[in-house]
Structure formats: structure tokens, C-alpha cells
Amino acid sequence: MALADLLAPLQQPLFTLLDTPVSWVEVLGFGSGALCVWLVARRHIANWPVGIANNLFFILLFGGAGLYADAALQVVYVVLAVYGWWSWAAGGPAAGRLAVSRTDRRTWAVLAPATAVATALLAVLLDRVTDSTVPFWDALTTALSLAATYGQCRKEIESWYLWIAADLVYIPLYAYKGLYLTSLLYAGFLLLCLAGLRGWRAEAASRTDGPAARAEVVA
């Protein structure tokens, strides 16, 4: 049996929302995505394996909706999740647990132009070689999400600002593409991002004033 035949049941409608069928894969993406962001906000290392499962569901969902950059982005997310999982557990190149930190100016000097260039190149690529109806917005959210994930892997507070910016575009974008449940999920993501930002900032402030140098990770 072909892989497509095995995955076909996941694409079947489970219920209808606003006269639009909602598939099993969108429901599974909704649940795993919400759990992942909640775990990130709590600085729980289990967010990484849950996030990988969410990426796999979204590859199917976004590919079927013609959001090709978002579908390809999920593959990159899986690779970054492996790095993030190791980084949170081992503290990256240094020994011990990874601390909540701020993004330094040198990183911003590279990250900001790289995000702008990635958006422009992806938009042109999607416009010329795919049938995407939203090439710029698909490209913008992809570039912002990659930058945010990089910061999340390094446990940098500013990654939440990038996620918030991406979510503010994702919410209407997914509604426009008829993915209403996913649009609702990203509205929930936005609220969780605000909570995560507040929690990480408080954690960084408490560590700055105390003797501990690294944030706690729940194993």
C-alpha cells in the first residue's frame, strides 16, 4: 500500500466549521500545536517531541492547502527541533542547562537582514514556480517563523516577539485559506506567546538578581 493511501484517512473531514470541512489532520495539528506552545511557555523540554509531531501533521495540512512555503517550513522545523531539544537538554556547546537570555546586537545585525532577504527570495520563488495565491504572506510568515525558532532554540526572550509578529499575520492568512480551526489555533498561540514572553522575562529577571546562572528545564 502506498504512503498516500495510508495517509488518506487523515485528510477526510471530521466536522464542518463555517461551512468548511475540517479534516482529521487539521484537528490533530490543532491539538499538538496548542500543547507544544503551552509546553514552550512553561519551559518544558517535552515541547520539542510534541512539536515534531505537530510539524508532521502540518506538512500534510499546508501542502493540501497550497501553502507550500509553510509546508516546507515544517521540514526545517523538524531539523531545528532536534537541535533545540539537544540545546535545552545539554545547554548547547556549554555544559549544563540552557539559560533564558536576551538576543545581542550582533545576532540582530545578522538576523534582521537575513529575515528580510529570505522573505523577498521566497516570495519571488513562490510567485514564479507555484500556484500560491499568497506568495508574499506565505514567505513573510515562513521567514519570521524561522527567525523565531532559531531564537527559541537558544532560549532568547526576543523569539517571542517574532512569534507574535508571525501569528498576527498567520491568523487572517489561514482564515483566508479556509483553515478556520488553524486560524483559531494561532489566535490561541498569540495568547500563549504573550504568556510565554511574560514568563521568560520574569525568569531572566529573577536569575539576574540571584546566584543561579541558568534557567530550570523540566526534564
Contacts in CASP RR format, 6 or more apart in sequence:
PFRMAT RR
TARGET T0000
AUTHOR 0000-0000-0000
METHOD contacts of the structure
MODEL  1
MALADLLAPLQQPLFTLLDTPVSWVEVLGFGSGALCVWLVARRHIANWPV
GIANNLFFILLFGGAGLYADAALQVVYVVLAVYGWWSWAAGGPAAGRLAV
SRTDRRTWAVLAPATAVATALLAVLLDRVTDSTVPFWDALTTALSLAATY
GQCRKEIESWYLWIAADLVYIPLYAYKGLYLTSLLYAGFLLLCLAGLRGW
RAEAASRTDGPAARAEVVA
7 60 0 8 1.000
9 24 0 8 1.000
10 23 0 8 1.000
10 24 0 8 1.000
10 25 0 8 1.000
10 28 0 8 1.000
10 57 0 8 1.000
10 60 0 8 1.000
11 23 0 8 1.000
11 24 0 8 1.000
11 25 0 8 1.000
11 60 0 8 1.000
11 64 0 8 1.000
12 23 0 8 1.000
12 24 0 8 1.000
13 21 0 8 1.000
13 22 0 8 1.000
13 23 0 8 1.000
14 22 0 8 1.000
14 23 0 8 1.000
14 24 0 8 1.000
14 27 0 8 1.000
15 21 0 8 1.000
15 22 0 8 1.000
16 22 0 8 1.000
17 180 0 8 1.000
17 181 0 8 1.000
18 180 0 8 1.000
20 178 0 8 1.000
20 180 0 8 1.000
22 180 0 8 1.000
22 181 0 8 1.000
23 61 0 8 1.000
25 57 0 8 1.000
25 60 0 8 1.000
25 61 0 8 1.000
26 61 0 8 1.000
26 179 0 8 1.000
26 181 0 8 1.000
26 182 0 8 1.000
27 181 0 8 1.000
28 57 0 8 1.000
29 54 0 8 1.000
29 57 0 8 1.000
29 58 0 8 1.000
29 61 0 8 1.000
29 182 0 8 1.000
29 185 0 8 1.000
30 181 0 8 1.000
30 182 0 8 1.000
30 184 0 8 1.000
30 185 0 8 1.000
31 54 0 8 1.000
31 185 0 8 1.000
32 50 0 8 1.000
32 51 0 8 1.000
32 53 0 8 1.000
32 54 0 8 1.000
32 57 0 8 1.000
33 50 0 8 1.000
33 51 0 8 1.000
33 54 0 8 1.000
33 185 0 8 1.000
33 189 0 8 1.000
34 185 0 8 1.000
34 188 0 8 1.000
34 189 0 8 1.000
34 192 0 8 1.000
35 50 0 8 1.000
36 47 0 8 1.000
36 50 0 8 1.000
36 51 0 8 1.000
36 54 0 8 1.000
37 47 0 8 1.000
37 188 0 8 1.000
37 189 0 8 1.000
37 192 0 8 1.000
37 193 0 8 1.000
38 192 0 8 1.000
39 46 0 8 1.000
39 47 0 8 1.000
39 50 0 8 1.000
40 47 0 8 1.000
40 152 0 8 1.000
40 192 0 8 1.000
40 196 0 8 1.000
41 192 0 8 1.000
41 193 0 8 1.000
41 195 0 8 1.000
41 196 0 8 1.000
41 199 0 8 1.000
42 218 0 8 1.000
43 100 0 8 1.000
43 155 0 8 1.000
43 200 0 8 1.000
43 203 0 8 1.000
43 215 0 8 1.000
43 216 0 8 1.000
43 217 0 8 1.000
43 218 0 8 1.000
44 217 0 8 1.000
44 218 0 8 1.000
45 85 0 8 1.000
45 88 0 8 1.000
45 89 0 8 1.000
45 217 0 8 1.000
45 218 0 8 1.000
45 219 0 8 1.000
46 218 0 8 1.000
48 81 0 8 1.000
48 82 0 8 1.000
48 84 0 8 1.000
48 85 0 8 1.000
48 88 0 8 1.000
49 81 0 8 1.000
49 85 0 8 1.000
51 77 0 8 1.000
51 81 0 8 1.000
52 77 0 8 1.000
52 78 0 8 1.000
52 81 0 8 1.000
52 82 0 8 1.000
55 74 0 8 1.000
55 75 0 8 1.000
55 77 0 8 1.000
55 78 0 8 1.000
55 81 0 8 1.000
56 74 0 8 1.000
56 78 0 8 1.000
58 70 0 8 1.000
58 71 0 8 1.000
58 74 0 8 1.000
59 71 0 8 1.000
59 74 0 8 1.000
59 75 0 8 1.000
61 179 0 8 1.000
61 182 0 8 1.000
62 68 0 8 1.000
62 70 0 8 1.000
62 71 0 8 1.000
62 74 0 8 1.000
63 70 0 8 1.000
63 71 0 8 1.000
64 71 0 8 1.000
65 177 0 8 1.000
65 178 0 8 1.000
65 179 0 8 1.000
66 130 0 8 1.000
66 131 0 8 1.000
66 132 0 8 1.000
66 177 0 8 1.000
67 132 0 8 1.000
67 134 0 8 1.000
67 138 0 8 1.000
67 177 0 8 1.000
68 126 0 8 1.000
68 130 0 8 1.000
68 132 0 8 1.000
68 138 0 8 1.000
69 122 0 8 1.000
69 126 0 8 1.000
69 132 0 8 1.000
69 138 0 8 1.000
69 139 0 8 1.000
69 141 0 8 1.000
69 142 0 8 1.000
70 138 0 8 1.000
70 141 0 8 1.000
70 142 0 8 1.000
72 142 0 8 1.000
73 142 0 8 1.000
73 145 0 8 1.000
73 146 0 8 1.000
76 146 0 8 1.000
76 149 0 8 1.000
77 145 0 8 1.000
77 149 0 8 1.000
80 146 0 8 1.000
80 149 0 8 1.000
80 150 0 8 1.000
80 153 0 8 1.000
83 153 0 8 1.000
84 152 0 8 1.000
84 153 0 8 1.000
86 92 0 8 1.000
87 98 0 8 1.000
87 153 0 8 1.000
87 154 0 8 1.000
87 155 0 8 1.000
88 97 0 8 1.000
88 98 0 8 1.000
88 153 0 8 1.000
88 155 0 8 1.000
88 217 0 8 1.000
89 97 0 8 1.000
89 217 0 8 1.000
89 219 0 8 1.000
90 96 0 8 1.000
90 98 0 8 1.000
91 97 0 8 1.000
91 98 0 8 1.000
91 214 0 8 1.000
92 98 0 8 1.000
96 214 0 8 1.000
97 214 0 8 1.000
97 215 0 8 1.000
97 216 0 8 1.000
97 217 0 8 1.000
98 154 0 8 1.000
98 155 0 8 1.000
98 214 0 8 1.000
98 215 0 8 1.000
98 217 0 8 1.000
99 155 0 8 1.000
99 207 0 8 1.000
99 213 0 8 1.000
99 214 0 8 1.000
99 215 0 8 1.000
100 155 0 8 1.000
100 156 0 8 1.000
100 157 0 8 1.000
100 200 0 8 1.000
100 203 0 8 1.000
100 204 0 8 1.000
100 207 0 8 1.000
100 215 0 8 1.000
101 154 0 8 1.000
101 155 0 8 1.000
101 156 0 8 1.000
101 157 0 8 1.000
101 204 0 8 1.000
102 156 0 8 1.000
102 157 0 8 1.000
102 158 0 8 1.000
102 204 0 8 1.000
103 111 0 8 1.000
103 151 0 8 1.000
103 156 0 8 1.000
103 157 0 8 1.000
103 158 0 8 1.000
103 159 0 8 1.000
107 156 0 8 1.000
111 147 0 8 1.000
111 150 0 8 1.000
114 147 0 8 1.000
115 143 0 8 1.000
115 144 0 8 1.000
115 146 0 8 1.000
115 147 0 8 1.000
116 143 0 8 1.000
118 139 0 8 1.000
118 142 0 8 1.000
118 143 0 8 1.000
118 146 0 8 1.000
119 136 0 8 1.000
119 139 0 8 1.000
119 140 0 8 1.000
119 142 0 8 1.000
119 143 0 8 1.000
119 144 0 8 1.000
120 139 0 8 1.000
121 139 0 8 1.000
122 135 0 8 1.000
122 138 0 8 1.000
122 139 0 8 1.000
122 142 0 8 1.000
122 143 0 8 1.000
123 135 0 8 1.000
123 136 0 8 1.000
123 138 0 8 1.000
123 139 0 8 1.000
123 140 0 8 1.000
124 135 0 8 1.000
125 139 0 8 1.000
126 132 0 8 1.000
126 135 0 8 1.000
126 138 0 8 1.000
126 139 0 8 1.000
127 135 0 8 1.000
132 138 0 8 1.000
134 173 0 8 1.000
134 176 0 8 1.000
134 177 0 8 1.000
137 169 0 8 1.000
137 173 0 8 1.000
138 173 0 8 1.000
140 169 0 8 1.000
141 166 0 8 1.000
141 169 0 8 1.000
141 170 0 8 1.000
141 173 0 8 1.000
144 162 0 8 1.000
144 163 0 8 1.000
144 165 0 8 1.000
144 166 0 8 1.000
144 169 0 8 1.000
145 162 0 8 1.000
145 163 0 8 1.000
145 166 0 8 1.000
147 159 0 8 1.000
147 162 0 8 1.000
148 159 0 8 1.000
148 160 0 8 1.000
148 162 0 8 1.000
148 163 0 8 1.000
148 166 0 8 1.000
149 159 0 8 1.000
150 159 0 8 1.000
151 158 0 8 1.000
151 159 0 8 1.000
151 162 0 8 1.000
152 159 0 8 1.000
152 163 0 8 1.000
155 200 0 8 1.000
155 215 0 8 1.000
157 197 0 8 1.000
157 200 0 8 1.000
157 201 0 8 1.000
157 204 0 8 1.000
160 193 0 8 1.000
160 194 0 8 1.000
160 196 0 8 1.000
160 197 0 8 1.000
160 200 0 8 1.000
161 197 0 8 1.000
163 189 0 8 1.000
163 193 0 8 1.000
164 190 0 8 1.000
164 193 0 8 1.000
164 194 0 8 1.000
164 197 0 8 1.000
167 186 0 8 1.000
167 187 0 8 1.000
167 189 0 8 1.000
167 190 0 8 1.000
167 193 0 8 1.000
168 190 0 8 1.000
170 183 0 8 1.000
170 186 0 8 1.000
170 189 0 8 1.000
171 183 0 8 1.000
171 186 0 8 1.000
171 187 0 8 1.000
171 190 0 8 1.000
172 183 0 8 1.000
173 183 0 8 1.000
174 180 0 8 1.000
174 182 0 8 1.000
174 183 0 8 1.000
174 186 0 8 1.000
175 183 0 8 1.000
203 215 0 8 1.000
204 215 0 8 1.000
207 213 0 8 1.000
207 214 0 8 1.000
207 215 0 8 1.000
END
